[in-house]
Amino acid sequence: MRPTLADVLGVDVSLLQSGMGGVAGTELACAVSNAGAAGCVGGYKLAGGALSAMLARLTEGTDRPVGVNLIPEVVGPDELRRQVAQVLDETPVHVHVSFFGMPEDAVLTRVAAAGRALVVQVGSVTDGVHAAERGAVVVAQGVEAGGHLLGTARRGELVAALRAQLPDACLVASGGIGSPAEAGRALAAGADGVLLGTAFVVARESRAHSHFKAAVTAADESDTVITDVYEIGWPGRRHRVLATAATADPEQPRKFIGRTVVEGKPYLVPRFGAAVPTDATTGRIEEMAMYCGLSCGAVSEEVSAADVVAEFAHILPGTEAARNEKRVESHVSR
């Protein structure tokens, strides 16, 4: 039998939380992991002391499997290697490494050699096959997803194509999954688990700005657009966001529209900047990048991360031990 995501990562529920930069702080990642799924903190561009501080909070907050998400294309190969070295040197083995997009093979080899679980999010069959050959859990991102888009295929098409090529790999579906029913459809297409992003944006432990959370809970899929306007800090990628004045008029001046703080350091926020508004952001929040997937229509209120995990736990596969326990319970109840 093919192992579930829960088997591979050692969690109770085959559910990954997206490591969304800014939104997915250590509070959210630890809450998800402590609830039995796989939490993930957004490493984004953090390095040096700032990254060390985040990793310390992460390992203090949970002793369950949890991940650190890194983004090869926004930091470049040299900085990525330094980030990976920090994660491997400063965290215990239950911390897995997650990449949004494909890093160079030497990085994948280093993570695997350290005995860490490896997760790679992809948008194409070619990248998915390559990641699986390097021992990674492959997250197949469809264009239904919020945030930056790695490909052009819909989730179901990409999962099915990858499953045909990779009958024994651990595949995770991402994009437009806001309900257990939608998760069930992803499993039926060949996935071994799911990744949720938008559902966790509005979790109580999320660091998303309150306006961002309110906008997501009020939205449905018709309120999202695919655009490339939020390119400052992350050029060259289309992204799915809530429609704003910035997406409606991309010719506006690229002036500063707010301020934020990241790991104690202040930053100015430009119009068309890629960074999301967090609880440390002030200014014209309504013009900033509010990444949001097509699942927003199923996300109607702010709940705890544990509530999100519990909602999906009954439909998603668990570990072999959990499945055996359920079989025993079923037999006894007869």
C-alpha distance (Angstrom), angle and dihedral (degrees) to the residues before:
residue distance angle dihedral
M1 . . .
R2 3.81 . .
P3 3.83 111.6 .
T4 3.78 117.9 -109.8
L5 3.78 123.1 -126.7
A6 3.81 86.3 -105.8
D7 3.80 90.2 56.7
V8 3.81 93.0 48.9
L9 3.81 96.7 48.1
G10 3.80 98.1 31.1
V11 3.81 95.8 -120.1
D12 3.80 130.0 133.1
V13 3.81 97.9 -123.2
S14 3.82 127.7 40.2
L15 3.79 92.4 -124.0
L16 3.79 128.7 122.5
Q17 3.79 122.6 -162.5
S18 3.79 112.9 -142.9
G19 3.82 113.5 -111.7
M20 3.79 94.1 -129.8
G21 3.80 112.8 -175.8
G22 3.80 111.2 -116.3
V23 3.80 94.4 0.9
A24 3.81 98.3 59.4
G25 3.76 103.0 61.6
T26 3.77 125.3 160.7
E27 3.81 92.0 -86.3
L28 3.80 92.1 61.9
A29 3.81 96.1 39.4
C30 3.81 93.1 50.4
A31 3.81 93.0 44.9
V32 3.82 91.4 53.1
S33 3.79 93.1 47.2
N34 3.79 93.1 45.6
A35 3.82 87.7 53.0
G36 3.82 90.7 58.2
A37 3.81 103.8 -96.6
A38 3.82 129.9 94.4
G39 3.78 112.2 -84.2
C40 3.79 120.3 -164.0
V41 3.79 131.2 -163.8
G42 3.79 120.6 -145.3
G43 3.80 110.4 -115.8
Y44 3.83 94.1 178.3
K45 3.84 107.5 155.7
L46 3.80 98.4 -19.9
A47 3.78 116.5 133.2
G48 3.80 140.7 157.5
G49 3.79 116.4 6.2
A50 3.81 94.3 -4.0
L51 3.79 91.9 55.7
S52 3.81 91.3 44.1
A53 3.80 91.1 53.5
M54 3.79 91.3 51.6
L55 3.81 93.1 47.0
A56 3.81 90.7 50.4
R57 3.82 91.3 54.0
L58 3.79 90.5 46.7
T59 3.80 95.6 53.9
E60 3.80 91.6 42.4
G61 3.81 90.7 51.8
T62 3.80 99.9 54.6
D63 3.77 142.2 10.7
R64 3.80 90.5 -163.8
P65 3.82 125.0 98.6
V66 3.81 108.6 -71.7
G67 3.79 135.9 160.1
V68 3.79 144.0 -135.0
N69 3.80 115.3 -143.4
L70 3.81 119.8 -146.9
I71 3.81 129.6 -177.5
P72 3.82 114.8 -143.4
E73 3.79 97.7 -165.5
V74 3.81 97.6 52.9
V75 3.81 97.0 51.4
G76 3.80 104.6 30.2
P77 3.82 128.4 -129.4
D78 3.81 99.5 -70.5
E79 3.79 95.8 49.4
L80 3.81 90.8 42.7
R81 3.79 90.6 55.6
R82 3.80 89.4 51.9
Q83 3.81 91.6 48.7
V84 3.81 91.7 49.7
A85 3.80 91.3 48.1
Q86 3.80 90.3 53.5
V87 3.78 93.2 49.3
L88 3.80 92.5 49.1
D89 3.80 93.9 44.1
E90 3.79 98.6 43.4
T91 3.80 104.5 39.1
P92 3.82 135.8 60.4
V93 3.79 124.0 -110.2
H94 3.81 95.0 -94.4
V95 3.84 88.4 71.4
H96 3.79 109.3 91.0
V97 3.80 126.3 -159.0
S98 3.79 119.7 -122.0
F99 3.80 126.2 -168.8
F100 3.79 127.3 -161.4
G101 3.79 98.6 -148.1
M102 3.77 129.4 -4.1
P103 3.80 121.0 -50.9
E104 3.79 122.4 -162.9
D105 3.80 116.8 -75.2
A106 3.81 93.2 -110.4
V107 3.81 89.6 63.0
L108 3.80 92.6 50.2
T109 3.79 89.8 48.5
R110 3.80 91.9 50.8
V111 3.80 92.9 51.5
A112 3.81 92.5 48.0
A113 3.81 92.1 46.3
A114 3.81 89.2 54.9
G115 3.80 89.4 59.0
R116 3.79 93.9 -113.9
A117 3.76 125.6 143.2
L118 3.79 110.6 -111.7
V119 3.81 128.0 -146.5
V120 3.81 123.0 -174.6
Q121 3.81 124.4 -175.6
V122 3.81 114.5 -149.7
G123 3.78 140.5 176.0
S124 3.79 100.8 -156.9
V125 3.79 140.0 52.8
T126 3.81 91.3 -123.0
D127 3.80 93.4 56.8
G128 3.80 92.0 41.8
V129 3.79 93.1 54.0
H130 3.79 91.2 47.3
A131 3.81 92.8 49.7
A132 3.80 92.2 48.2
E133 3.79 90.7 50.9
R134 3.81 87.4 57.4
G135 3.80 91.2 53.9
A136 3.79 99.4 -100.2
V137 3.77 131.6 145.6
V138 3.81 100.4 -117.7
V139 3.80 119.0 -137.0
A140 3.81 109.9 -160.0
Q141 3.80 108.1 -151.7
G142 3.79 117.0 -158.2
V143 3.79 125.1 -161.0
E144 3.81 88.1 -106.1
A145 3.82 87.3 77.9
G146 3.76 125.5 104.6
G147 3.78 119.1 -122.9
H148 3.79 128.7 28.5
L149 3.78 114.8 -5.3
L150 3.79 121.4 -134.6
G151 3.81 97.0 -168.3
T152 3.78 147.2 -0.1
A153 3.83 103.9 -109.9
R154 3.76 126.6 102.7
R155 3.78 116.6 -112.3
G156 3.79 98.1 -108.1
E157 3.79 93.3 47.9
L158 3.80 93.0 49.9
V159 3.81 94.7 46.0
A160 3.80 91.9 48.9
A161 3.81 92.7 47.5
L162 3.79 92.5 48.5
R163 3.79 92.5 46.7
A164 3.80 90.2 53.3
Q165 3.81 89.8 53.5
L166 3.82 96.2 37.4
P167 3.81 110.0 37.9
D168 3.82 93.6 166.7
A169 3.81 102.1 36.7
C170 3.79 125.1 107.3
L171 3.82 105.6 -112.1
V172 3.79 126.5 -170.9
A173 3.81 123.1 -165.2
S174 3.80 121.0 -137.4
G175 3.78 132.3 -178.0
G176 3.79 133.9 63.6
I177 3.80 96.2 10.2
G178 3.79 109.2 141.1
S179 3.79 103.1 138.3
P180 3.81 138.5 42.9
A181 3.80 88.4 -113.4
E182 3.81 90.8 58.2
A183 3.80 89.6 46.4
G184 3.79 88.0 53.6
R185 3.79 90.3 54.2
A186 3.80 89.6 52.3
L187 3.80 90.6 52.3
A188 3.81 90.3 48.5
A189 3.82 89.0 54.5
G190 3.81 89.9 57.4
A191 3.81 107.1 -85.1
D192 3.81 122.9 140.7
G193 3.78 93.6 -154.8
V194 3.80 142.3 -16.5
L195 3.79 138.8 -110.8
L196 3.80 118.9 -140.6
G197 3.78 125.3 -161.1
T198 3.79 112.7 152.3
A199 3.80 92.9 44.4
F200 3.80 89.0 58.2
V201 3.82 94.9 44.8
V202 3.80 87.6 75.5
A203 3.81 96.5 42.0
R204 3.80 114.6 121.1
E205 3.79 90.8 -117.3
S206 3.82 92.9 52.2
R207 3.79 116.4 109.0
A208 3.82 92.5 -141.3
H209 3.80 113.5 130.8
S210 3.80 114.3 -98.4
H211 3.83 90.6 -115.5
F212 3.81 89.3 53.3
K213 3.81 91.5 50.8
A214 3.80 92.8 47.2
A215 3.80 91.6 49.0
V216 3.81 91.7 52.1
T217 3.81 94.6 48.7
A218 3.83 90.5 48.9
A219 3.81 94.9 47.6
D220 3.76 135.4 88.3
E221 3.80 127.6 -165.3
S222 3.80 93.0 -84.7
D223 3.81 88.4 65.5
T224 3.81 92.4 63.5
V225 3.79 127.2 84.2
I226 3.79 135.7 -171.6
T227 3.80 109.5 -129.5
D228 3.79 142.4 140.6
V229 3.80 99.6 -136.8
Y230 3.82 97.2 109.6
E231 3.78 93.2 70.5
I232 3.81 105.3 128.4
G233 3.78 104.1 110.9
W234 3.80 93.9 9.9
P235 3.83 112.4 44.5
G236 3.77 127.3 178.9
R237 3.81 100.9 36.8
R238 3.77 132.5 104.0
H239 3.78 113.8 -136.9
R240 3.78 138.1 -167.7
V241 3.79 112.2 -127.2
L242 3.76 140.6 153.9
A243 3.79 109.6 -84.1
T244 3.82 111.6 -99.4
A245 3.79 139.7 166.6
A246 3.80 86.4 -89.3
T247 3.81 93.7 57.1
A248 3.82 90.3 44.9
D249 3.80 93.9 53.0
P250 3.82 113.8 23.3
E251 3.83 91.0 171.2
Q252 3.81 93.4 74.6
P253 3.82 117.8 120.0
R254 3.80 114.4 -82.4
K255 3.78 94.7 -126.0
F256 3.80 129.6 143.0
I257 3.80 112.9 -84.0
G258 3.79 102.5 174.3
R259 3.78 151.6 -7.0
T260 3.79 133.8 -113.0
V261 3.80 140.8 176.7
V262 3.82 125.6 -132.7
E263 3.81 118.8 -172.0
G264 3.80 89.9 -21.8
K265 3.80 95.9 -49.2
P266 3.84 120.0 114.0
Y267 3.79 122.3 -131.2
L268 3.79 136.2 -179.2
V269 3.81 115.5 -123.6
P270 3.82 115.9 -137.8
R271 3.78 124.4 -153.2
F272 3.83 106.2 -97.6
G273 3.81 91.6 25.1
A274 3.80 116.2 151.4
A275 3.81 95.4 -134.8
V276 3.80 117.7 103.1
P277 3.80 122.5 -126.8
T278 3.80 109.3 -100.7
D279 3.79 134.5 -176.1
A280 3.83 86.1 -85.8
T281 3.83 94.1 55.4
T282 3.80 126.6 99.4
G283 3.79 132.0 -180.0
R284 3.79 132.1 51.0
I285 3.79 96.4 -2.1
E286 3.80 91.4 166.2
E287 3.84 90.5 65.6
M288 3.81 96.2 48.6
A289 3.80 129.8 97.8
M290 3.79 108.2 -77.5
Y291 3.80 103.3 179.3
C292 3.78 111.2 -153.2
G293 3.80 134.8 165.5
L294 3.79 131.7 -144.7
S295 3.81 87.8 -96.1
C296 3.81 90.2 78.0
G297 3.79 91.6 97.1
A298 3.81 88.4 67.1
V299 3.81 93.3 46.8
S300 3.78 108.5 81.8
E301 3.80 108.6 151.8
E302 3.77 145.1 24.8
V303 3.80 110.2 -98.4
S304 3.78 136.1 161.3
A305 3.79 121.7 -81.9
A306 3.80 88.2 -117.8
D307 3.82 89.5 56.8
V308 3.81 90.3 54.0
V309 3.80 91.5 50.6
A310 3.81 91.8 46.9
E311 3.82 91.8 50.7
F312 3.81 91.6 58.1
A313 3.81 99.6 33.5
H314 3.81 95.7 87.9
I315 3.81 94.0 56.9
L316 3.81 100.6 38.5
P317 3.80 123.5 78.3
G318 3.79 118.7 -106.7
T319 3.78 133.4 -160.6
E320 3.78 122.2 -57.4
A321 3.81 88.8 -106.0
A322 3.80 90.7 53.6
R323 3.78 91.3 48.5
N324 3.81 90.8 50.4
E325 3.80 90.0 49.5
K326 3.80 90.8 52.0
R327 3.80 90.6 49.8
V328 3.80 90.5 51.6
E329 3.80 91.8 48.6
S330 3.80 90.5 49.0
H331 3.81 91.8 50.3
V332 3.81 93.1 48.1
S333 3.79 92.6 49.0
R334 3.78 92.9 57.1
